[in-house]
């Protein structure tokens, strides 16, 4: 009938929500990136930014700044810092999605369970023993090894009877963070003044000093990790039904676990290697996106990557501009947001389960 009203299906509602969230994130990301590049001790105009970007692709306009300082500030300082922040945010958020999926627990996060600390410990070992002189890949490789060992330890210790126990997960994370903290203190004791400053940098988390050379190393790692997450996302939907059900549906559970674990290690390595420990991004963003668009992992990975990039971009903007002539540690800012959120999530999980599982 021509006058019949078509009622949207639940799947249609989810698609509409996903599109709306995606558009909102993209708009917020563009606004934040513009503010991040134009704001700071050396102020720039949005038109000047457009002129510099067009000049970079060979188009000269009336908006192009006449001062070479503008080009230097944008191209050599703020743009590398912003791009590195976007990559780090996407990496941490997607790693959080994967960890929460493979553990079957919304409390799993690279920082909470100690994977970030393990990766930072590997990077600190490389710095202290001067191994970074062998090439740019050395420190990220050690960070990868440290993160991989940490995530393997967390996974196998906290799993029991085919499920992850919340208390064991958190206690394992506390233990690994403590071990990594002791290791970093030991390397700080052994190191020189220069290496000590670098280790403190890992512990605080910062995008200060970002270089295009760092980005050329980080970008492929993040790209590989995000693509791998997108590929396994539909299979993670089956895994969420339970391991036994997933096996009956043809899922190679052990292979899926190893792929996810290695992918998490790659993403965390990419984030930690040049930005240090930035906590709670992988916990807050996936949970918020899940509340907005639902639990399906393919749209969740996409939305979380954008949400993580937005979170770190906003945090870095606050870090640069909140205190005049100072650069706050970005890890401190994300922890100020993520700490209360984590407490709320703990209370919410306990109320839903009727006690600790």
Phi and psi in degrees as a GROMACS rama.xvg file:
@    title "Ramachandran Plot"
@    xaxis  label "Phi"
@    yaxis  label "Psi"
@TYPE xy
-69.8762  -28.8461  UNK-2
-91.7824  6.60173  UNK-3
-71.9117  134.929  UNK-4
-93.5845  126.103  UNK-5
-88.8671  120.714  UNK-6
-87.1003  125.747  UNK-7
-59.8063  139.531  UNK-8
-78.4718  162.342  UNK-9
-55.3437  -38.381  UNK-10
-63.9118  -37.9293  UNK-11
-64.905  -39.7967  UNK-12
-61.3237  -42.2223  UNK-13
-64.6337  -40.2886  UNK-14
-64.0074  -42.0295  UNK-15
-62.8283  -42.7836  UNK-16
-62.2477  -41.4034  UNK-17
-63.2822  -45.4828  UNK-18
-62.8822  -43.6255  UNK-19
-62.2858  -44.5551  UNK-20
-63.953  -41.8194  UNK-21
-61.7587  -46.1533  UNK-22
-63.7299  -43.2549  UNK-23
-60.9621  -42.6714  UNK-24
-64.8019  -42.8002  UNK-25
-64.2619  -42.8905  UNK-26
-63.0723  -47.0752  UNK-27
-61.9632  -36.0762  UNK-28
-67.4167  -42.2394  UNK-29
-63.1853  -44.8727  UNK-30
-62.9522  -45.0759  UNK-31
-64.8484  -41.7062  UNK-32
-63.2184  -40.9448  UNK-33
-62.8181  -46.4474  UNK-34
-63.6021  -38.67  UNK-35
-64.2448  -39.1244  UNK-36
-78.8825  -33.0731  UNK-37
-91.1279  -15.6073  UNK-38
-98.2077  153.04  UNK-39
141.437  -169.099  UNK-40
-63.8067  -31.9385  UNK-41
-108.531  101.312  UNK-42
-76.9665  143.346  UNK-43
-129.885  154.3  UNK-44
-92.7889  150.649  UNK-45
-57.4831  -37.2941  UNK-46
-65.8201  -37.4401  UNK-47
-63.5723  -38.2896  UNK-48
-61.9865  -46.0512  UNK-49
-60.6135  -40.9217  UNK-50
-62.1697  -40.5361  UNK-51
-66.4532  -43.1802  UNK-52
-64.5156  -42.1223  UNK-53
-66.3926  -37.88  UNK-54
-62.0966  -33.9973  UNK-55
-64.4372  -25.4322  UNK-56
-103.41  14.2267  UNK-57
90.4474  14.8727  UNK-58
-114.114  116.265  UNK-59
-98.7933  129.968  UNK-60
-128.253  174.9  UNK-61
-68.3575  -16.6094  UNK-62
-79.9126  -13.8186  UNK-63
-62.6086  128.627  UNK-64
-63.915  149.267  UNK-65
-88.4214  -17.6225  UNK-66
-88.8535  133.097  UNK-67
-69.9584  -21.0823  UNK-68
-62.1774  -38.7351  UNK-69
-59.3118  -44.3999  UNK-70
-63.8772  -41.277  UNK-71
-65.3821  -43.718  UNK-72
-62.7502  -43.0131  UNK-73
-73.808  -52.1383  UNK-74
-77.3359  -31.093  UNK-75
-104.664  -19.1302  UNK-76
-118.409  -62.7557  UNK-77
-78.2008  -39.1372  UNK-78
-65.573  -47.7205  UNK-79
-59.0258  -40.125  UNK-80
-63.6543  -43.1515  UNK-81
-65.5759  -46.6978  UNK-82
-63.0264  -42.7571  UNK-83
-61.9749  -40.6252  UNK-84
-62.2995  -41.3227  UNK-85
-62.7592  -42.4493  UNK-86
-66.6743  -42.897  UNK-87
-64.1126  -44.6079  UNK-88
-61.2755  -44.7894  UNK-89
-62.891  -41.3639  UNK-90
-63.4861  -46.4255  UNK-91
-66.0652  -41.6388  UNK-92
-67.2183  -43.4693  UNK-93
-67.654  -37.3971  UNK-94
-63.0703  -35.138  UNK-95
-64.5294  -42.1543  UNK-96
-58.5756  -46.3092  UNK-97
-66.0577  -42.5161  UNK-98
-65.9831  -41.6649  UNK-99
-65.6734  -31.953  UNK-100
-72.5529  -46.7979  UNK-101
-75.2573  -28.8004  UNK-102
-86.4037  -16.3462  UNK-103
65.0621  33.8253  UNK-104
-145.715  126.426  UNK-105
-71.4939  -6.31224  UNK-106
-89.5915  -6.47964  UNK-107
-73.944  135.595  UNK-108
-162.407  146.047  UNK-109
-58.9905  -34.1906  UNK-110
-80.2616  -41.7485  UNK-111
-65.1975  -42.0249  UNK-112
-93.5822  6.54294  UNK-113
93.3409  4.58146  UNK-114
-68.5403  -40.7589  UNK-115
-62.1066  -40.6149  UNK-116
-65.3998  -39.0057  UNK-117
-63.1832  -42.1266  UNK-118
-65.9618  -40.4544  UNK-119
-65.2822  -34.8167  UNK-120
-64.6555  -41.5078  UNK-121
-62.5883  -42.2288  UNK-122
-64.7794  -39.2926  UNK-123
-64.3689  -37.444  UNK-124
-63.1446  -42.1316  UNK-125
-62.3856  -40.6899  UNK-126
-69.5894  -45.5082  UNK-127
-63.3754  -40.7563  UNK-128
-90.3577  9.65451  UNK-129
68.7963  22.3069  UNK-130
-74.5563  -17.75  UNK-131
-63.3187  -17.837  UNK-132
-69.293  -15.5147  UNK-133
-78.0561  -9.70365  UNK-134
146.005  163.873  UNK-135
-65.3423  -23.216  UNK-136
-79.3862  -13.7198  UNK-137
-64.7167  -52.7225  UNK-138
-62.9997  -46.0314  UNK-139
-60.1891  -34.1976  UNK-140
-65.7884  -42.7089  UNK-141
-67.7353  -36.3493  UNK-142
-63.3046  -41.2541  UNK-143
-60.674  -45.4628  UNK-144
-62.7536  -44.2598  UNK-145
-63.7635  -43.1634  UNK-146
-65.6316  -38.5626  UNK-147
-65.0151  -44.886  UNK-148
-62.4458  -39.7633  UNK-149
-65.558  -45.3687  UNK-150
-69.3185  -33.5494  UNK-151
-65.4452  -42.753  UNK-152
-62.1989  -45.4632  UNK-153
-61.5843  -44.275  UNK-154
-63.5773  -50.6039  UNK-155
-75.7305  -27.6281  UNK-156
-77.6365  -39.6187  UNK-157
-85.1868  -9.66685  UNK-158
-86.1779  136.016  UNK-159
-155.14  123.554  UNK-160
63.0323  32.4052  UNK-161
80.2495  10.8254  UNK-162
-143.683  164.137  UNK-163
-102.019  124.151  UNK-164
-84.6244  131.671  UNK-165
-60.5096  -49.1728  UNK-166
-62.4438  -44.8331  UNK-167
-63.1373  -39.0748  UNK-168
-60.2058  -48.0569  UNK-169
-68.1999  -40.6525  UNK-170
-66.6122  -37.3592  UNK-171
-62.5387  -42.8544  UNK-172
-61.5206  -41.2056  UNK-173
-61.3337  -43.7448  UNK-174
-64.2804  -44.5638  UNK-175
-67.6298  -40.7918  UNK-176
-61.1003  -39.0741  UNK-177
-66.4564  -44.0674  UNK-178
-63.3556  -45.4442  UNK-179
-64.4661  -38.925  UNK-180
-62.6634  -40.3435  UNK-181
-65.8323  -40.7847  UNK-182
-63.0201  -41.5741  UNK-183
-68.5754  -34.1599  UNK-184
-64.7309  -39.1118  UNK-185
-64.6522  -43.5687  UNK-186
-67.3955  -33.316  UNK-187
-63.6009  -39.2747  UNK-188
-65.3001  -40.0841  UNK-189
-76.5434  -27.9145  UNK-190
-77.0551  173.251  UNK-191
-86.6991  178.568  UNK-192
-59.8023  -40.4859  UNK-193
-65.5727  -45.9068  UNK-194
-69.0717  -31.7477  UNK-195
-63.7381  -41.976  UNK-196
-62.2125  -39.2232  UNK-197
-67.4001  -38.3148  UNK-198
-67.6651  -39.5677  UNK-199
-60.5062  -37.2778  UNK-200
-58.4427  -43.0784  UNK-201
-62.425  -40.9248  UNK-202
-69.9009  -33.2328  UNK-203
-85.8404  -34.522  UNK-204
80.0747  121.495  UNK-205
-162.666  152.58  UNK-206
-103.346  6.16743  UNK-207
-65.4162  135.983  UNK-208
84.2196  15.1925  UNK-209
-63.2777  138.662  UNK-210
-126.962  155.607  UNK-211
-62.9751  -28.9925  UNK-212
-63.4308  -38.2983  UNK-213
-63.8463  -42.3241  UNK-214
-65.7392  -37.7559  UNK-215
-63.1527  -22.1233  UNK-216
-89.5844  -40.2175  UNK-217
-74.2381  -41.8105  UNK-218
-56.1145  -46.4542  UNK-219
-62.8379  -38.1181  UNK-220
-63.8121  -45.9029  UNK-221
-64.6593  -40.7901  UNK-222
-60.1535  -45.1155  UNK-223
-61.8486  -44.5988  UNK-224
-64.3381  -43.9945  UNK-225
-67.7953  -41.7176  UNK-226
-62.1367  -42.8234  UNK-227
-61.82  -39.7559  UNK-228
-64.0567  -40.5699  UNK-229
-65.2735  -36.1728  UNK-230
-68.4289  -41.9139  UNK-231
-86.3895  -7.29371  UNK-232
-56.0246  -47.5763  UNK-233
-60.8516  -34.6846  UNK-234
-69.318  -32.2384  UNK-235
-65.4753  -28.8357  UNK-236
-62.7218  -38.8621  UNK-237
-71.0573  -38.2022  UNK-238
-62.4198  -31.7359  UNK-239
-66.2052  -17.8652  UNK-240
-76.9484  -9.46331  UNK-241
118.937  146.934  UNK-242
-62.7056  -41.716  UNK-243
-64.5645  -44.8131  UNK-244
-63.1098  -41.8669  UNK-245
-61.4845  -40.321  UNK-246
-63.6495  -41.5154  UNK-247
-64.1548  -27.3102  UNK-248
-87.6221  5.5122  UNK-249
95.18  12.2894  UNK-250
-84.1146  128.677  UNK-251
-80.8397  92.9351  UNK-252
-61.952  -45.2352  UNK-253
-64.6648  -40.9631  UNK-254
-64.7128  -40.9174  UNK-255
-61.5871  -42.6249  UNK-256
-58.9261  -47.2848  UNK-257
-66.705  -39.2416  UNK-258
-61.2797  -44.75  UNK-259
-66.4604  -42.0654  UNK-260
-63.0365  -45.37  UNK-261
-65.6502  -39.9549  UNK-262
-62.4989  -42.8634  UNK-263
-60.742  -42.7326  UNK-264
-62.3583  -40.9027  UNK-265
-62.625  -46.8338  UNK-266
-65.4913  -45.2061  UNK-267
-66.3428  -39.0033  UNK-268
-58.878  -46.4054  UNK-269
-60.7963  -38.2232  UNK-270
-74.1069  -42.8871  UNK-271
-78.4412  -31.9289  UNK-272
-56.9029  -36.0597  UNK-273
-124.483  -3.45367  UNK-274
-119.67  -9.26617  UNK-275
78.6832  -165.117  UNK-276
-85.6364  115.454  UNK-277
-120.215  105.02  UNK-278
-84.7129  156.08  UNK-279
74.2754  -8.81482  UNK-280
-62.4793  -39.2365  UNK-281
-76.2116  -9.40424  UNK-282
-96.4708  -47.6302  UNK-283
-70.6618  -50.1897  UNK-284
-63.4496  -52.5937  UNK-285
-59.0587  -36.9854  UNK-286
-67.7374  -42.7219  UNK-287
-63.5441  -42.6721  UNK-288
-65.2695  -36.4836  UNK-289
-65.2116  -36.8259  UNK-290
-67.1948  -31.5515  UNK-291
-84.901  -41.1093  UNK-292
-118.589  -5.42691  UNK-293
101.045  178.763  UNK-294
-89.6797  -5.14191  UNK-295
-58.8895  129.309  UNK-296
-77.6067  -29.4744  UNK-297
-64.9343  -54.1458  UNK-298
-65.2967  -28.5168  UNK-299
-66.2651  -39.6785  UNK-300
-64.0575  -44.2996  UNK-301
-63.769  -50.0428  UNK-302
-64.5679  -38.8133  UNK-303
-67.8142  -37.1079  UNK-304
-60.6863  -44.632  UNK-305
-68.708  -41.6968  UNK-306
-64.2929  -40.3365  UNK-307
-64.6149  -42.8194  UNK-308
-60.978  -41.283  UNK-309
-65.1418  -43.4006  UNK-310
-60.2015  -47.7763  UNK-311
-69.2082  -35.5482  UNK-312
-63.7607  -42.9128  UNK-313
-66.5108  -44.5111  UNK-314
-61.7395  -39.5844  UNK-315
-69.9067  -36.0421  UNK-316
-61.5123  -43.5233  UNK-317
-64.5869  -40.7483  UNK-318
-61.3133  -35.5698  UNK-319
-82.949  -28.4641  UNK-320
-113.861  -12.9411  UNK-321
-65.5937  -40.4686  UNK-322
-118.99  122.364  UNK-323
-59.1124  137.349  UNK-324
59.7834  28.5832  UNK-325
-142.183  154.547  UNK-326
-124.781  101.167  UNK-327
-70.3705  149.576  UNK-328
-64.3034  127.646  UNK-329
-69.9106  -29.4104  UNK-330
-62.8222  -32.5164  UNK-331
-65.8451  -40.5924  UNK-332
-68.3617  -45.3573  UNK-333
-65.7956  -32.2298  UNK-334
-71.0583  -34.2692  UNK-335
-62.3825  -33.2837  UNK-336
-83.9379  -45.3955  UNK-337
-74.9088  -30.2885  UNK-338
-59.7471  -55.2776  UNK-339
-60.5649  -36.8383  UNK-340
-63.7253  -40.1953  UNK-341
-64.8066  -40.5513  UNK-342
-62.2834  -42.9249  UNK-343
-61.9955  -40.6891  UNK-344
-66.0445  -38.5248  UNK-345
-61.0009  -48.3211  UNK-346
-62.7756  -42.3767  UNK-347
-63.2263  -42.1789  UNK-348
-65.1109  -40.6881  UNK-349
-65.6203  -42.2202  UNK-350
-64.1535  -38.9598  UNK-351
-68.5993  -36.87  UNK-352
-89.954  -8.43476  UNK-353
75.2261  19.789  UNK-354
142.139  174.038  UNK-355
-75.1147  134.705  UNK-356
